[in-house]
Amino acid sequence: MIGIVDYNMGNLASVINAFESVGADIAVESDPEKLQNYDKLILPGVGAFGDAMEHLKSNGMDRAVKAYAKSGKPLLGICLGMQLLFESSEEFGSNEGLGLIEGKVVAFDESKFDHKLKVPHMGWNELFQQNKNKLFDGLDKEFYLYFVHSFHAVCDDMYAIGKTYYGYEFVSAVNKDNIYGIQPHPEKSHENGLKIIDNFVKL
């Protein structure tokens, strides 16, 4: 059974539908004490980093997610959920994250763009595989996914399993031990996204 962490940050319906479409048994969980009952865990999220952390902390869900990560069972952060895995974010000031992966979340540096691009980074873009990873089994070395974000992760290349180019190269997917994160929305990325979801289910 796969659990989706419900902390009132975003519509979970598309995530649920995507996992059900690959045959996964999935449930939405808002009780932090029940997270350990699941074989795998999804940390979704849309919105602001600071608000998300406040919601997680409001009932101890932040501690429960950290405890789950230590259990060794697979944990996947999607979009804002990936960003929350890091130590901090500079969105609307300095905000502390879950600290499960060393690194930080920063705004796109538009001064590095070689021509005018809009932020947020929105739409289809390529993910370039960096290190062979089971999350991307059966996918090409470069493939398209759907993105919507204004901030991105900065971390050591040892954790980067995917990078994307938007004005400059940034980390778009990570893995540290049993912890996975992906910046684009696999649940909105058609066949490629469903393949990633299926791969996570089979970990």
Secondary structure per residue as TSV (DSSP state, phi and psi in degrees):
chain	resnum	aa	ss	phi	psi
A	1	M	-	360.0	135.1
A	2	I	E	-107.6	133.6
A	3	G	E	-105.7	139.9
A	4	I	E	-105.8	122.7
A	5	V	E	-70.9	120.1
A	6	D	-	-103.5	111.5
A	7	Y	S	-133.4	30.7
A	8	N	S	61.4	37.9
A	9	M	S	-129.8	76.5
A	10	G	S	116.1	159.1
A	11	N	-	-79.4	121.0
A	12	L	-	-90.6	-6.8
A	13	A	H	-59.6	-43.4
A	14	S	H	-68.1	-33.6
A	15	V	H	-66.8	-46.4
A	16	I	H	-58.9	-47.6
A	17	N	H	-60.6	-40.8
A	18	A	H	-65.2	-43.4
A	19	F	H	-68.7	-39.1
A	20	E	H	-65.8	-31.1
A	21	S	H	-69.0	-21.0
A	22	V	T	-99.1	9.8
A	23	G	T	86.9	16.6
A	24	A	-	-81.1	143.1
A	25	D	-	-84.4	117.1
A	26	I	E	-136.0	145.7
A	27	A	E	-142.3	147.5
A	28	V	E	-88.5	131.0
A	29	E	E	-127.1	121.6
A	30	S	-	-110.8	-2.2
A	31	D	-	-98.1	110.9
A	32	P	G	-59.3	-27.9
A	33	E	G	-71.8	-12.8
A	34	K	G	-102.7	-1.3
A	35	L	G	-59.3	-38.9
A	36	Q	G	-66.0	-11.6
A	37	N	G	-73.7	-14.1
A	38	Y	-	-94.9	149.3
A	39	D	S	-77.1	-31.7
A	40	K	E	-143.1	158.7
A	41	L	E	-135.1	139.7
A	42	I	E	-112.8	129.5
A	43	L	E	-111.4	97.0
A	44	P	-	-86.8	-167.2
A	45	G	-	151.7	137.6
A	46	V	-	-135.3	149.9
A	47	G	S	117.6	-156.6
A	48	A	-	-91.4	140.6
A	49	F	H	-56.7	-50.7
A	50	G	H	-60.6	-43.2
A	51	D	H	-61.7	-41.6
A	52	A	H	-61.5	-44.6
A	53	M	H	-64.8	-37.2
A	54	E	H	-62.6	-42.7
A	55	H	H	-62.8	-42.8
A	56	L	H	-64.0	-39.1
A	57	K	H	-75.5	-21.9
A	58	S	H	-60.6	-28.8
A	59	N	T	-129.7	17.9
A	60	G	T	83.2	11.9
A	61	M	H	-65.5	-29.9
A	62	D	H	-61.0	-45.0
A	63	R	H	-66.3	-36.7
A	64	A	H	-66.8	-39.4
A	65	V	H	-66.6	-40.7
A	66	K	H	-62.5	-42.2
A	67	A	H	-64.1	-39.9
A	68	Y	H	-61.8	-43.2
A	69	A	H	-59.0	-36.2
A	70	K	H	-72.7	-16.0
A	71	S	T	-71.7	-18.9
A	72	G	T	91.3	-5.8
A	73	K	S	-81.0	150.1
A	74	P	-	-63.8	135.7
A	75	L	E	-129.4	129.3
A	76	L	E	-122.4	120.8
A	77	G	E	-97.4	132.4
A	78	I	E	-116.1	128.6
A	79	C	T	56.2	-117.2
A	80	L	H	-56.9	-33.0
A	81	G	H	-60.5	-35.6
A	82	M	H	-65.7	-45.0
A	83	Q	H	-61.5	-35.6
A	84	L	H	-64.7	-20.3
A	85	L	T	-67.0	-20.4
A	86	F	E	-86.4	177.4
A	87	E	E	-75.2	-33.4
A	88	S	E	-161.0	165.2
A	89	S	E	-137.9	147.4
A	90	E	-	-97.4	11.8
A	91	E	T	-70.2	121.3
A	92	F	T	52.3	52.3
A	93	G	S	97.0	-166.2
A	94	S	-	-98.6	125.4
A	95	N	E	-127.1	135.6
A	96	E	E	-81.5	134.8
A	97	G	-	-99.2	-163.7
A	98	L	-	-75.1	-22.6
A	99	G	-	70.0	27.0
A	100	L	S	-83.3	-21.8
A	101	I	E	-132.3	134.2
A	102	E	E	-68.3	127.9
A	103	G	E	149.4	-179.5
A	104	K	E	-141.4	168.2
A	105	V	E	-115.3	127.7
A	106	V	E	-127.9	161.6
A	107	A	E	-74.2	152.6
A	108	F	-	-57.6	131.1
A	109	D	-	-88.8	94.8
A	110	E	G	-67.3	-16.1
A	111	S	G	-68.6	-18.1
A	112	K	G	-89.8	-8.9
A	113	F	-	-70.5	132.6
A	114	D	S	-79.7	-15.3
A	115	H	S	-151.5	167.2
A	116	K	-	-65.6	120.6
A	117	L	-	-124.2	151.1
A	118	K	-	-86.8	141.6
A	119	V	S	-117.5	128.0
A	120	P	S	-71.6	154.7
A	121	H	E	-72.7	110.1
A	122	M	E	-134.6	130.1
A	123	G	E	122.1	-166.4
A	124	W	E	-82.0	135.9
A	125	N	E	-151.5	164.2
A	126	E	E	-86.1	140.5
A	127	L	E	-105.5	128.0
A	128	F	E	-103.4	117.1
A	129	Q	E	-62.5	136.0
A	130	Q	-	-104.3	-48.3
A	131	N	S	-129.5	133.5
A	132	K	-	-56.3	129.6
A	133	N	-	-143.8	143.7
A	134	K	G	-61.6	-24.4
A	135	L	G	-62.6	-25.7
A	136	F	G	-111.5	17.5
A	137	D	T	-53.5	134.7
A	138	G	T	82.7	1.0
A	139	L	S	-105.2	154.2
A	140	D	-	-63.9	163.5
A	141	K	S	-61.4	-28.8
A	142	E	E	-129.5	131.1
A	143	F	E	-153.0	158.7
A	144	Y	E	-93.6	140.2
A	145	L	E	-138.1	169.1
A	146	Y	E	-100.8	125.5
A	147	F	E	-114.0	146.9
A	148	V	E	-150.4	101.9
A	149	H	E	-167.8	154.8
A	150	S	S	-113.1	-10.2
A	151	F	E	-125.9	155.1
A	152	H	E	-143.2	160.9
A	153	A	E	-81.7	147.4
A	154	V	E	-124.8	119.9
A	155	C	-	-154.1	172.9
A	156	D	-	-63.5	142.1
A	157	D	T	-60.9	-19.5
A	158	M	T	-63.9	-23.6
A	159	Y	T	-95.6	-13.4
A	160	A	E	-80.6	118.0
A	161	I	E	-107.4	-8.5
A	162	G	E	-150.9	141.6
A	163	K	E	-131.4	156.8
A	164	T	E	-138.5	150.5
A	165	Y	E	-107.9	120.9
A	166	Y	S	-146.0	91.6
A	167	G	S	81.8	-39.6
A	168	Y	S	-160.9	171.3
A	169	E	E	-80.4	135.3
A	170	F	E	-138.3	161.2
A	171	V	E	-77.1	124.1
A	172	S	E	-118.5	-3.6
A	173	A	E	-156.1	142.5
A	174	V	E	-137.4	158.7
A	175	N	E	-152.0	127.1
A	176	K	E	-133.4	109.8
A	177	D	T	56.5	-117.2
A	178	N	T	-92.4	4.9
A	179	I	E	-105.1	125.6
A	180	Y	E	-122.9	150.1
A	181	G	E	-146.7	143.7
A	182	I	E	-139.3	126.2
A	183	Q	S	-71.7	-45.7
A	184	P	S	-68.9	174.2
A	185	H	-	-99.4	99.7
A	186	P	G	-62.8	-30.8
A	187	E	G	-69.7	-12.1
A	188	K	G	-114.5	13.3
A	189	S	S	-112.6	27.0
A	190	H	H	52.8	-138.0
A	191	E	H	-61.7	-42.1
A	192	N	H	-63.1	-41.9
A	193	G	H	-66.7	-41.1
A	194	L	H	-65.3	-32.6
A	195	K	H	-64.8	-41.5
A	196	I	H	-62.7	-44.0
A	197	I	H	-62.7	-43.6
A	198	D	H	-62.5	-40.7
A	199	N	H	-62.6	-40.0
A	200	F	H	-64.9	-42.0
A	201	V	H	-58.6	-34.4
A	202	K	T	-89.1	-2.2
A	203	L	-	-58.0	360.0
